[in-house]
Amino acid sequence: MAKTSKVKNSALEKYYNELVPVMLIKDNAKYKDDLTVTVNGTNYQIQRGVQVMVPRKVALTIERSHKQELEAQAYMESLKG
């Protein structure tokens, strides 16, 4: 049973560390600087305006952060009435 657990953990680790493409928008206002993402104590600096390859765990963190930002904006709009 311990061997099966190690195989599952290895497969998950491989999945989350697989490189995937990410492209962040760039403008001359709010989204002009590089994005720094920290996952499990490791920092990743991601350049905006170009496609870069990052580990899947970083891409998922960016996606979750964006979803939270959208939900916060929707909530703030609902409070305005």
C-alpha positions in Angstrom: 0.0 0.0 0.0 2.9 2.4 0.7 4.3 1.8 -2.8 0.9 2.8 -4.4 0.9 6.0 -2.3 4.4 6.8 -3.6 3.4 6.2 -7.2 0.4 8.5 -6.8 2.5 11.2 -5.1 5.0 10.9 -7.9 2.4 11.2 -10.6 0.8 14.2 -8.9 4.2 15.9 -8.5 5.0 15.3 -12.1 1.6 16.7 -13.1 2.0 19.9 -11.0 5.6 20.5 -12.2 4.8 20.0 -15.9 5.5 23.2 -17.8 2.5 24.9 -19.4 2.3 28.1 -21.4 1.0 31.3 -19.8 0.6 34.8 -21.2 -0.3 37.7 -19.0 -1.8 40.9 -20.3 0.3 44.0 -20.3 -0.9 47.6 -20.5 0.7 50.8 -19.4 -1.4 51.2 -16.3 -2.3 48.5 -13.7 -0.7 45.6 -15.5 2.6 46.9 -16.6 5.0 45.2 -14.2 6.1 41.6 -14.0 4.0 39.3 -11.8 5.7 37.6 -8.8 4.0 34.4 -7.7 5.1 32.4 -4.7 4.1 28.7 -4.4 5.3 26.7 -1.4 8.1 29.2 -0.6 9.4 29.3 -4.2 9.2 32.6 -6.0 8.5 32.9 -9.8 8.8 36.2 -11.6 6.6 36.1 -14.8 7.0 38.6 -17.6 3.9 40.2 -19.0 3.1 40.5 -22.7 5.0 37.4 -23.8 4.2 33.7 -23.6 6.3 31.9 -21.0 6.4 28.4 -19.8 5.8 27.9 -16.1 5.0 24.9 -13.9 1.3 24.0 -13.9 1.1 24.8 -10.1 2.1 28.4 -10.9 -0.5 28.6 -13.7 -3.2 27.2 -11.4 -2.2 29.7 -8.7 -2.5 32.6 -11.2 -5.9 31.3 -12.4 -7.3 31.0 -8.8 -6.0 34.5 -7.9 -7.8 35.9 -11.0 -11.0 34.1 -10.1 -10.9 35.5 -6.6 -10.3 39.0 -7.9 -13.3 38.7 -10.2 -15.5 37.5 -7.3 -14.3 40.4 -5.1 -15.2 42.9 -7.9 -18.6 41.3 -8.3 -19.2 41.5 -4.6 -18.2 45.1 -4.4 -20.6 45.9 -7.3 -23.4 44.1 -5.5 -22.9 46.3 -2.4 -23.3 49.5 -4.5 -26.9 48.5 -5.1 
